[in-house]
Amino acid sequence: MNNFEGTQIPHFFGSLTELRYLNLSGASFGGQIPQNLGNLSRLQYLDLGFYEPESVENDLQWVSGLHSLKYLNLEGVNLYTTSSYWLQTINTLPSLLELHLPQCQLMNLPKSIPFVNFTSLSILDLSNNGFNSTIPKWLFNLTNLKSLDLNSNSLQGELSDMFSELTSLENLDLSSNFEIEGPLPKGLGVLCNLQKLSLDYNRLNGSIAEFVDGLSQCTNPKLETLNLGYNNLNGNLPSSLGLLNSLRYLFLWGNSFTGSIPQTIGNLSLLEELYLSSNRMGGEIPQSFGQLKSMSVMELRDNAWEGIVTEAHLANLSSLREISIGRFSGNVSLKFDISSDWTPPFVLKYVKIQGCNLGPKFPSFLRNQTDLERIIINFAGISDVIPDWFLEMDLELHELDVAYNQLSGRVPNSLRFKSDSNVDLSSNNFEGPLPLWSSNLTTLYLRDNKFSGPIPKNIGTAMPFMTDMDISRNRLNGTIPFSIGNMEALTTFVVSSNYLNGEIPDFWASMPMLYIVDMSNNTLSGKIPASIGYLLGLKFLVLSTNNLSGKLPPSLRNCTELASLDLGDNKLSGKIPPWIGSKMSSLLILRLRNNSFTGTFPSQICNLSVLHILDVSKNNLSGEIPACVGNLTGFKTEFTSEHTALYQGRLQVVAKGRLLQYDSILYLVNSVDLSSNSFSGGIPAEITALFRLGTLNLSMNQLTGEIPPTIGRFERIETLDLSMNGLSGPIPPSMVSLTFLNHLNLSYNNLSGPIPRGNQFETLNVDPTIYEGNSFLCGFPLSAKCYRPEIAPFPGVNAGGSDDDKDELERVWLFISTGMGFFVGFWGVCGSLVIKKRWRDLYFNYVDRLINRIVDYLNCR
């Protein structure tokens, strides 16, 4: 192939008027296409494809002179300026049979043209041009089309039933448009000449049953490739799928299909590749799978398969090279029941089995798989050692991943790996020294095992191309080898939860690509080396739970991309640097607890707009809590599971009265912990603006004044600890509205007045210790009674429930009813005598007569 390095096409080509064939493709011509090429009226074949990529825009008017042209390929030629008229120009070529205009930046796909003049066209390729309209109807006039390629545009809308007009169509590619939606049209189901259909990476929905049923009724279905991957299709796979007996490649992954695999799948004797992963399918895998003798790739992962896989499922799969089944989960529902002496008919290169019961022995059907390059077996219940026969196979692997089993024993150094290889032996029971393998290794995950002894001193020179290294949660001791500084491509360095000691080596300037450094939970000592400031892309720095001392190095301010800074549980001292707030604007987590920091709380911390975990507890900080804490908008923002990539590792947070450890749900934690310091002054009312705050701990300080009346704005608060301060005044009634509150501690303050009732306080008030040490508080659950009846703080809130409340209410109603009775009785009698003179005369005459009778009666006695 020639390379003219962007040279313009020579003009003399335009003078070769008898020329019928001109192919300059792949020759790297560039610049403007000579307009005099339009003089080649007898030219039938013109190929300028793979034009030198550049910004030069070309005209297309010259093409209209090529009346005899049957084949035109301008792939990669910049035709942006022709967007408004390219179709009209092409329409002047009545003899055209093939048109290839991919990657030409045409941008505009006209909805209509007065008439179609190139109806003999059999191949049309307009892929990757940026079209963002619906599929135009004029395309369906090209009834001789055998291939239509519109992939990698931005076409939208539903597919038309008019595709049924293109009865000669053999290849249809509408993939990667992302906006094509709706169900598969019936018209596609009648295209009996169709050999390849690619509709992947769109938004198609509904069932495929009607489409497949239609194709299956063809006398001789010719469909070889069906790619419907990564849409929103659903429903069961129809049994008529087994009638498409020419199928060789079936891509249905990344949808929402349900149900089981139809038994008729075994009829597809020519099927070579099957992709059903990432759906919602389940049930048992049919034994008819064993009839797919041509199948080389079986991709079934990320579904909910059940039952047992036996030798019958695999007996005739002699062409199988890749198998992937199961889910990355410990919830096992599929079991392999294969005899230990069974010899499979296939020779695998790739095996991925996850969340399936293969154990307890190491799978013996791998014994003869001498071509294996990738082995991924997770959550398989294997509690064996790596067998000798596996080592004797002398494999050269790209990937070895047997994480999340119960494998034990020592890992030999004799394993061989190809370039850019990956090893993951995490979460097993391997023991002994760390293995050293070839320099080809790029990722090494050995976390959560029982490896012991020192990290090999030459690990950095033995495996210098490492990009990811995680050897955390083992029993490693000794110092961190200085040779690790040779791993210049390292991006992840995790050695946490071991017994490492000594100082942190000062080798960080040689590893500028690091973005995760986790050395927590060891016994490292000394200062934080200044060279960490060279890690400009660092996102996670976790050095907690060590014996580090000294001040934070000023160079750390250069790590402006940090999302998590965890230096807690050390012996660090000095003031908290203001540049943490002014330079590290991406911080989500700031954890400096249990150190010896002094001084005031820097107001610059308030600039951290995405911070949602702040812990500076157990230090020697003083002064007032700045009112600007209300500006921490991260505590007003809801994070979702989509943000999980922003978090790495584990974090301990004091919440609900105890130390909790979070990992996968860190994005849900919103916590402020300023406890065990010497903060003074009042609680700033502005802090109540952080309405998504889940934990607020201000205990064991010297805070005074009243609890802010607006504290009821903490609508998501679960843990509130204000104990051991000097707070005074009443408990704000608005606290009754904290309906998420499940841990409250107000003990040992100077609070006074009645304890609110209602909502969460009905369950919190079973523990009187949360109020102890407040001599002037009264009401349930304390023994001190209040002198006036307790009234619910809000209308409609039921403040009753205890015997004391019932006694108080009965006493109130007794007083009210007695008073009302006296009022009605007195004025009912006396009022009528005052108003009616006749009633008054009769009443007093009656009284006089009654008195006289009483006197006479007494005299007679």
GINORFEN-V788636 format. One record per residue. PHI is phi in degrees with one decimal (999 if undefined). OMEGA is omega in whole degrees, 0 to 359 (999 if undefined). D_LAST is the distance of its C-alpha to the last C-alpha in whole Angstrom. Layout:
# GINORFEN-V788636
PHI_OMEGA_D_LAST, PHI_OMEGA_D_LAST
This chain:
# GINORFEN-V788636
999_181_152, -82.8_177_153, -138.2_182_151, -93.3_169_152, 52.7_175_149, 83.1_178_148, -64.5_179_151, -69.5_177_151, -61.2_182_153, -58.0_182_157, -67.9_185_157, -65.8_177_160, -58.5_183_158, -70.6_180_158, -95.8_181_161, -86.9_191_162, -66.6_179_161, -92.6_185_162, -65.8_178_160, -113.9_184_158, -138.0_179_156, -139.5_181_154, -124.0_178_152, -115.5_184_151, -67.4_176_148, 70.3_182_147, -93.3_176_150, 61.1_168_148, -72.2_179_149, -146.7_180_147, 74.4_181_147, -72.7_173_147, -73.6_182_148, -57.6_180_152, -66.2_184_151, -74.4_171_155, -63.1_178_154, -68.2_178_153, -80.0_185_156, -83.6_187_157, -67.6_180_156, -98.4_182_157, -66.1_180_155, -109.6_184_153, -133.7_179_151, -134.3_180_150, -129.0_176_148, -113.9_184_147, -61.5_182_144, 56.9_178_143, -64.7_180_144, -59.3_183_144, -66.0_178_140, -162.6_186_140, -88.3_182_138, -66.8_180_141, -94.0_184_140, -111.0_175_142, -85.7_180_143, -130.2_184_143, -62.1_183_145, -61.4_183_149, -65.8_184_147, -64.2_178_148, -84.9_184_151, -93.0_188_151, -66.8_183_152, -94.0_188_153, -65.7_176_150, -111.9_183_149, -133.6_179_147, -136.4_177_145, -130.6_178_144, -120.9_184_142, -55.7_176_140, 83.7_178_139, -75.7_181_140, -74.8_181_138, -114.6_185_138, -56.6_183_135, -71.8_181_136, -95.7_188_137, -53.9_185_134, -84.7_186_134, -137.3_186_137, -57.6_183_138, -69.1_178_137, -60.9_178_139, -66.0_179_142, -62.1_182_142, -68.8_177_141, -89.6_183_145, -111.2_188_146, -68.7_184_146, -93.5_187_148, -63.6_178_146, -109.7_180_145, -132.2_178_143, -130.7_180_141, -121.5_179_140, -128.6_178_138, -76.7_175_135, 55.8_181_134, -107.8_179_136, 57.6_182_133, -69.7_172_133, 68.6_186_129, -118.0_175_129, -111.1_186_129, -54.8_181_130, -73.6_183_127, -155.1_169_130, -139.1_185_134, -56.7_177_135, -153.5_179_137, -101.9_186_138, -100.1_183_142, -115.2_185_142, -70.9_177_141, -82.7_184_143, -58.0_179_141, -112.9_180_141, -131.8_180_139, -131.1_180_137, -122.8_178_136, -120.5_185_133, -70.1_171_131, 57.4_180_130, -122.3_178_130, 82.6_177_127, -62.9_180_126, -131.7_180_122, -112.1_172_122, -81.3_179_122, -73.6_186_125, -72.0_184_127, -72.2_182_128, -63.5_178_131, -61.5_184_132, -78.7_172_131, -83.6_180_134, -86.5_190_136, -71.3_178_136, -95.2_182_139, -60.5_173_137, -108.1_180_137, -140.5_177_136, -127.6_183_133, -122.6_178_132, -123.4_185_129, -69.2_175_128, 59.8_168_126, -113.3_175_125, -129.1_179_122, -62.4_186_122, -142.0_179_118, 87.5_182_117, -87.3_177_117, -78.2_185_120, -87.1_172_121, -68.7_181_122, -68.4_174_126, -58.4_179_127, -65.1_178_128, -73.3_185_131, -91.3_188_132, -69.7_179_134, -89.6_188_137, -62.9_178_134, -112.6_181_135, -134.0_177_133, -130.0_181_130, -126.4_176_129, -120.4_185_125, -69.7_173_124, 56.5_169_123, -97.7_171_121, 71.5_183_118, -118.1_175_116, -73.3_189_118, -134.2_179_115, 86.3_181_113, -79.3_172_114, -68.2_183_118, -72.4_177_119, -60.2_184_121, -58.8_179_124, -70.9_183_125, -75.5_179_124, -107.5_182_127, -84.8_187_130, -70.8_178_132, -90.4_184_135, -63.7_179_132, -109.6_181_133, -141.5_178_131, -125.7_181_128, -121.2_180_126, -125.3_184_123, -68.8_180_121, 57.9_171_119, -137.2_181_117, -125.3_178_114, -63.8_181_115, -138.1_179_112, 86.9_184_111, -88.7_175_112, -102.5_187_116, -60.3_183_116, -65.0_178_117, -63.6_181_120, -66.4_178_121, -59.6_180_121, -64.4_180_123, -64.6_183_126, -68.3_180_126, -85.6_175_127, -64.2_180_130, -59.5_180_133, -140.7_182_134, -57.3_184_132, -105.7_185_134, -62.3_180_131, -107.0_181_132, -127.0_176_129, -124.3_182_126, -120.3_178_124, -117.1_186_120, -64.8_174_119, 55.9_169_116, -126.0_177_115, -118.2_182_111, -69.9_184_112, -144.3_181_110, 85.5_180_110, -83.4_173_111, -75.1_184_115, -72.6_178_117, -65.4_179_119, -64.9_176_121, -57.0_180_122, -70.4_179_124, -89.6_178_126, -84.8_193_128, -74.4_175_131, -98.3_184_133, -60.7_176_130, -119.5_182_131, -134.4_183_129, -127.0_181_125, -113.9_178_123, -125.5_185_119, -71.4_176_117, 69.2_176_115, -122.6_179_113, -127.3_178_109, -63.1_180_111, -123.6_178_109, 78.9_184_109, -102.0_176_112, -74.7_182_116, -65.3_179_117, -58.2_184_119, -69.3_179_122, -57.8_181_123, -66.5_179_125, -77.9_184_128, -84.7_188_128, -67.8_180_132, -95.1_185_133, -62.2_182_130, -107.0_182_131, -135.8_181_128, -128.0_181_124, -124.1_179_121, -120.4_186_118, -67.2_176_116, 57.7_170_113, -123.7_178_111, -120.4_183_108, -79.9_181_110, -162.5_182_109, 81.9_182_109, -84.6_175_112, -80.2_186_116, -68.0_179_118, -67.0_178_121, -62.7_173_123, -54.2_182_123, -64.3_180_126, -91.3_185_128, -83.7_187_129, -69.1_180_132, -92.8_188_133, -71.5_178_130, -108.0_180_131, -125.9_177_127, -121.9_185_124, -114.5_186_121, -124.0_189_118, -67.4_175_116, 57.8_168_112, -132.6_184_111, -113.4_181_108, -67.3_180_111, -132.3_173_110, 89.9_188_111, -128.9_172_114, -98.6_182_118, -114.0_177_120, -61.7_181_124, -63.7_179_124, -70.0_189_123, -119.2_194_126, -59.7_186_129, -109.4_183_131, -83.4_187_130, -70.0_181_134, -96.2_187_134, -63.1_178_130, -122.4_181_131, -134.7_177_127, -134.9_178_124, -140.2_185_121, -150.9_177_117, 101.6_179_114, -133.3_180_111, -77.1_185_111, -159.0_177_108, -81.5_179_107, -83.6_188_105, -88.3_177_108, -130.4_181_108, -121.4_183_111, -122.1_173_113, -96.8_178_117, -116.6_186_118, -126.2_182_122, -62.0_182_124, -68.7_180_125, -106.0_180_129, -76.6_177_129, -106.1_183_132, -71.1_180_131, -82.7_186_133, -103.1_175_133, -126.6_187_134, -84.2_168_131, -108.7_186_131, -139.3_176_127, -133.6_178_124, -135.9_181_121, -126.8_184_118, -130.1_177_115, 62.8_178_111, -125.8_182_113, -80.6_176_113, -104.3_189_117, -77.8_6_116, -83.0_181_116, -84.9_173_120, -60.1_189_122, -58.8_185_123, -75.6_179_126, -68.6_175_127, -84.6_188_128, -56.8_184_131, -103.6_183_134, -87.6_188_132, -76.9_179_135, -98.5_185_135, -58.5_176_132, -118.6_181_131, -133.1_178_127, -125.3_179_125, -128.7_181_121, -134.4_183_119, -119.8_177_115, 50.4_185_112, -106.1_177_114, 68.2_181_112, -88.0_180_116, -120.6_185_115, -105.8_167_119, -98.0_174_122, -67.8_187_125, -70.8_179_127, -62.1_182_131, -63.5_178_132, -68.0_180_130, -69.4_181_132, -71.3_177_135, -67.7_176_135, 54.0_181_136, -72.2_171_134, -114.9_194_135, -100.0_167_131, -89.1_183_130, -150.7_173_126, -131.8_183_125, -131.8_176_121, -121.9_181_119, -66.0_176_116, 61.7_169_112, -130.0_175_114, -125.1_179_114, -66.2_184_117, -137.3_181_118, 87.6_180_121, -91.7_178_124, -97.5_184_125, -74.0_176_129, -80.9_187_131, -82.0_179_134, -62.1_182_132, -112.3_183_134, -136.3_176_133, -82.6_180_134, -66.0_180_134, 56.8_183_131, -96.7_184_129, -126.9_177_125, -131.1_176_124, -135.6_177_120, -114.7_187_119, -62.7_172_115, 55.7_171_112, -130.5_179_114, -122.7_179_115, -62.9_183_118, -137.8_181_119, 87.2_181_122, -72.4_175_124, -62.6_178_124, -75.4_174_127, -116.7_181_130, -113.5_187_131, -72.3_180_134, -70.2_181_134, -73.6_186_133, -67.4_178_130, -116.3_176_127, -128.3_182_124, -137.5_178_122, -119.4_180_119, -123.5_186_118, -64.8_173_115, 59.5_173_112, -132.4_180_114, -125.3_177_115, -61.0_184_119, -135.6_182_119, 83.6_182_122, -78.1_169_123, -67.8_182_124, -52.4_184_128, -62.7_182_129, -99.4_184_132, -60.1_182_129, -72.7_178_130, -88.5_178_134, -73.8_181_133, -131.2_188_131, -75.0_184_132, -97.0_181_131, -62.2_175_127, -109.3_181_125, -136.3_182_121, -139.1_178_121, -131.7_179_117, -121.6_183_117, -74.6_176_114, 57.3_173_111, -126.0_181_114, -123.6_183_115, -74.8_179_118, -132.9_182_118, 84.3_183_121, -98.2_175_122, -80.6_185_122, -62.8_179_126, -68.4_182_128, -66.6_178_130, -59.7_177_127, -62.7_177_128, -79.0_180_131, -81.0_188_129, -68.3_180_129, -95.1_185_128, -64.0_176_124, -113.5_181_121, -129.3_179_119, -132.8_184_119, -128.2_179_116, -128.5_186_116, -68.9_174_112, 57.0_171_110, -128.7_178_113, -121.1_182_114, -71.7_181_116, -137.0_182_117, 82.9_181_119, -87.0_175_119, -73.6_181_119, -61.2_182_123, -97.8_184_124, -119.2_192_126, -70.4_181_124, -64.7_181_126, -88.5_181_129, -126.9_188_126, -69.3_184_125, -92.0_181_124, -62.4_172_121, -127.6_172_117, -131.3_172_115, -130.0_181_115, -132.4_178_113, -120.9_185_113, -70.9_175_110, 58.2_171_108, -131.4_175_111, -126.1_179_112, -66.8_183_114, -131.6_180_115, 85.0_183_116, -91.7_172_116, -73.3_185_116, -64.2_182_120, -66.0_184_121, -67.9_175_123, -60.8_179_120, -66.3_176_120, -79.2_183_123, -85.5_187_121, -68.1_179_120, -98.9_184_119, -63.6_179_117, -111.9_183_113, -132.4_176_112, -120.9_185_112, -124.9_181_110, -123.2_187_110, -68.7_176_107, 56.1_171_106, -136.5_177_109, -120.3_182_110, -68.5_183_112, -137.0_179_111, 87.3_180_113, -88.3_175_112, -68.7_181_112, -66.4_180_116, -57.0_181_116, -64.8_181_119, -63.4_179_116, -63.5_179_115, -74.8_181_118, -84.2_188_116, -76.4_180_115, -93.4_185_114, -58.5_174_112, -104.4_180_109, -140.6_176_107, -124.4_183_108, -121.0_179_106, -118.7_185_107, -66.7_174_104, 59.3_174_103, -132.3_179_106, -126.7_181_107, -69.4_185_108, -137.8_183_107, 87.7_179_108, -86.9_173_106, -69.6_186_105, -65.8_177_108, -59.8_183_107, -67.2_174_110, -59.2_180_108, -81.7_184_106, -89.4_184_109, -106.6_187_112, -103.7_187_110, -68.9_181_108, -95.5_184_108, -63.2_172_106, -98.5_185_104, -132.1_174_103, -127.9_185_103, -129.4_182_102, -122.9_188_103, -63.3_172_100, 55.9_171_100, -127.8_180_103, -127.4_178_103, -67.2_181_103, -125.1_178_102, 88.1_182_102, -94.2_177_100, -79.2_185_99, -64.1_179_102, -66.2_179_101, -64.3_177_104, -58.9_180_102, -65.0_179_100, -79.5_184_103, -79.1_192_103, -73.1_179_102, -112.0_179_102, -61.3_175_101, -138.3_168_98, -135.6_181_98, -126.5_182_98, -138.0_175_97, -121.6_183_98, -67.3_176_96, 56.2_172_96, -128.2_179_99, -119.8_181_98, -76.2_183_98, -140.4_182_96, 83.6_182_95, -89.0_173_93, -74.0_185_93, -65.4_180_95, -64.9_183_93, -69.6_177_96, -58.0_177_95, -67.7_179_93, -88.7_181_97, -75.1_189_97, -68.2_176_97, -61.3_178_98, -85.7_175_95, -116.4_185_94, -112.4_178_97, -96.8_176_96, -91.8_182_99, -122.4_180_100, -62.9_177_102, -67.5_182_105, -93.3_185_105, -61.5_180_105, -66.3_180_109, -81.7_185_108, -124.7_178_107, -138.7_174_109, 77.2_184_107, -117.8_180_104, -144.5_177_102, -94.9_182_99, -133.6_175_96, -79.6_180_92, -151.8_178_90, 57.9_176_86, 80.0_180_86, -149.1_181_90, -85.8_182_93, -111.8_179_94, -113.3_181_98, -119.5_172_99, -139.1_187_102, -69.0_182_102, -112.6_179_99, -57.4_182_100, -65.6_180_100, -89.3_186_96, -87.1_175_95, -129.4_191_94, -140.1_171_93, -124.6_181_93, -128.8_178_93, -114.8_188_93, -70.6_174_91, 56.1_172_92, -130.0_179_94, -127.6_178_93, -63.8_182_92, -127.4_183_89, 79.8_183_88, -92.6_173_86, -76.9_182_86, -63.9_180_88, -61.8_182_86, -62.8_183_89, -65.6_180_89, -72.7_176_86, -75.4_181_89, -82.4_194_90, -72.8_176_88, -99.0_179_90, -63.2_180_90, -101.4_181_89, -135.1_173_89, -130.7_181_88, -124.9_178_88, -116.9_186_88, -68.5_175_86, 54.7_171_87, -127.4_179_88, -125.0_183_87, -72.4_181_86, -129.7_180_83, 82.7_184_81, -94.1_171_78, -67.3_183_79, -53.7_179_81, -60.0_182_78, -86.6_183_80, -61.6_177_81, -66.0_179_79, -75.0_178_83, -73.0_188_84, -69.8_181_84, -112.6_186_86, -66.1_177_85, -112.4_182_85, -126.9_178_85, -133.2_182_83, -126.9_178_84, -117.2_187_83, -69.3_174_82, 57.2_172_83, -131.1_177_83, -121.4_183_81, -69.3_183_79, -133.0_180_76, 82.2_184_73, -81.0_168_72, -77.2_185_73, -57.9_178_74, -58.4_182_72, -64.4_180_75, -65.0_178_76, -62.3_182_73, -82.2_179_76, -81.5_189_79, -76.1_177_78, -91.6_186_82, -65.0_176_81, -129.7_174_81, -141.4_182_81, -131.8_175_79, -142.4_178_80, -116.8_188_78, -67.0_174_77, 56.0_169_78, -132.4_177_78, -120.9_182_75, -70.8_184_73, -142.9_177_70, 89.7_184_67, -73.6_175_66, -82.0_181_68, -58.7_179_68, -127.0_177_67, 107.8_178_69, 51.9_185_72, -63.0_182_74, -65.9_178_72, -68.0_178_70, -92.9_179_73, -66.8_187_74, -78.6_173_71, -77.1_181_71, -115.0_182_73, -69.4_184_71, -66.9_181_75, -71.8_178_76, -116.1_187_73, -64.3_182_74, 82.5_174_75, -119.4_192_73, -64.2_187_70, -107.5_172_68, -81.5_180_68, -145.5_180_65, 97.5_183_63, -59.5_13_64, -96.9_180_67, -78.0_180_66, -76.2_180_63, -70.6_179_62, -90.3_176_60, -87.3_184_60, -80.1_177_57, -123.0_182_57, -60.7_176_57, -82.8_182_60, -114.8_180_61, -56.5_185_64, -67.0_181_67, -131.9_175_68, -57.6_177_66, 89.2_179_66, -88.3_180_67, -76.8_182_64, -91.2_184_63, -90.0_177_61, 145.6_182_62, -106.2_179_60, -65.8_178_57, -59.0_180_56, -63.8_181_57, -63.2_178_54, -61.5_180_52, -61.7_182_53, -66.2_180_53, -63.8_179_49, -65.9_179_48, -62.3_181_49, -65.7_176_48, -61.6_180_44, -62.8_182_44, -65.6_183_46, -69.2_178_43, -64.8_179_40, -63.5_179_42, -63.4_180_43, -64.3_179_39, -62.9_182_37, -61.1_182_40, -68.0_182_40, -65.4_183_36, -63.7_185_35, -76.5_175_38, -66.7_180_37, -92.5_186_34, -68.2_181_34, -63.3_181_38, -67.6_179_37, -70.7_180_35, -70.9_186_37, -81.5_186_40, -99.9_180_38, -68.1_182_37, -63.1_179_35, -64.2_180_34, -66.6_179_32, -62.5_181_31, -63.4_182_29, -63.9_183_28, -72.7_174_26, -61.7_179_25, -64.4_179_23, -65.1_180_22, -61.6_181_21, -65.2_180_19, -65.3_180_17, -66.3_181_16, -60.8_181_15, -66.4_179_13, -66.5_180_11, -63.4_179_10, -61.5_181_9, -63.6_181_7, -69.0_180_5, -66.7_180_5, -65.5_179_4, -77.5_999_0
